[in-house]
Every structure is written in C-alpha cells, then in structure tokens.
C-alpha cells in the first residue's frame, strides 16, 4: 500500500512534484502545438468559406 504524502521525506515529495511538473509541461507544449496547427487549419477553412460566400454573392448579383 502506498504511504501517504505526509509520511514521505521532503526530497521524495520534491522529486515526485518535479516529475509531474515535467510531464505536465511536456503535455502542455504538445497541446499548444496542436492548437496552433488546428488554428491554421481553421483559418484556411474560414478563408475558403469567405471565398465561396463572395462567389455566391457575385452569382446572386448577375
């Protein structure tokens, strides 16, 4: 059974926290990269939708 954190030496707690912080920092960096990629994709879709809308407006004005 795992000891409670109260019973652990400070150095062990510090190492656990450092490890978790490192893991979460890597996850955050990955998510930020993925968000940037998705934003680029979304921007491209929005640009194309705007082009289509402009084309539809031109056709409606004929």
JOWO-V29401 format. One record per backbone hydrogen bond with DSSP energy under -1.0 kcal/mol. NH is the residue of the N-H (numbers start at 1). CO is the residue of the C=O. If there is no record, write none. Layout:
nh=NH co=CO
nh=NH co=CO
//
This chain:
nh=7 co=4
nh=13 co=9
nh=14 co=10
nh=15 co=11
nh=16 co=12
nh=17 co=13
nh=18 co=14
nh=19 co=15
nh=20 co=16
nh=21 co=17
nh=22 co=18
nh=23 co=19
nh=24 co=20
nh=25 co=21
nh=26 co=22
nh=27 co=23
nh=28 co=24
nh=29 co=25
nh=30 co=26
nh=31 co=27
nh=32 co=28
nh=33 co=29
nh=34 co=30
nh=35 co=31
nh=36 co=32
nh=37 co=33
nh=38 co=34
nh=39 co=35
nh=40 co=36
nh=41 co=37
nh=42 co=38
nh=43 co=39
nh=44 co=40
nh=45 co=41
nh=46 co=42
nh=47 co=43
nh=48 co=44
nh=49 co=45
nh=50 co=46
nh=51 co=47
nh=52 co=48
nh=53 co=49
nh=54 co=50
nh=55 co=51
nh=56 co=52
nh=57 co=53
nh=58 co=54
nh=59 co=55
nh=60 co=56
nh=61 co=57
nh=62 co=59
//
